[in-house]
């Protein structure tokens, strides 16, 4: 994650409305664990054990810690001092993690120093994909791999279902779909930018990732009202957010769904290697 509202930086999309630099939002992206589905996907792509990994746009360090749990030595990079402070606090006891202030387009990291670079939920905050990918190509060792995870417009516009709760946001407030699609990059654009930066032709796959499992509709309603980890909900006023949370709870109750309620999102993964020398 990496978002900027009152701290504009070159190349960052201007419509992001959550301020990751404000102390009130320091725990917005740090309080959960990486999902089982995500960990399995990572293990199927590469073995992180004893590898040097960089988590770019690490936010509160959820996926930095997950990579460390899988055996990697990880550098978490984020432009927000507030997010890095929260990440450090949540990562007590992790001796294989270090933190660094930096941007995706200007990490400040050494040339050819990483085996793996993760860019999760970052590119929808960026307009300059090519500049970002050139920087990450620079810090990767020959033969190293970049892994990008984000949603495409196709992922965003999936209809709501029993587990795809995000689809209900767009049914209730259609303008959110327009705003969400506007900040999402089509897959072809992502792959072209990776190739133009020097990477070998990328592969891609879809990943359904469980954010959390809510015990009851009321628990889901409370989570929505906190806007936890959902920057799109910052586009709603407090009154609109109450309407949304109430409508979703009522819909689930009318369908006889008393819990538990899985909350899952579909993502696209792209990965590519830097040619070995």
Protein Blocks (a to p, Z undefined) as FASTA:
>chain_A
ZZdfklccehiafkbcbdfkbmklmmmmmmbccdfklmmmmmmmpcfehpacddehklno
mmmmmmmmnopacddddfbfklmmmmmmmmgoiakbccddddfklnopaehibfbdcdeh
klmmpfblmlmmmmmmmmpcghiacddddddfklmmpccdfklmmlmmmmmmmmlmmmmm
mmpccfklmmmmmmmnopacdddddddddfbacfbfklmmmmmmnopoiaklmmpcfklm
mmmmmmmmmmmmmnopabjcdddddddddddddddZZ
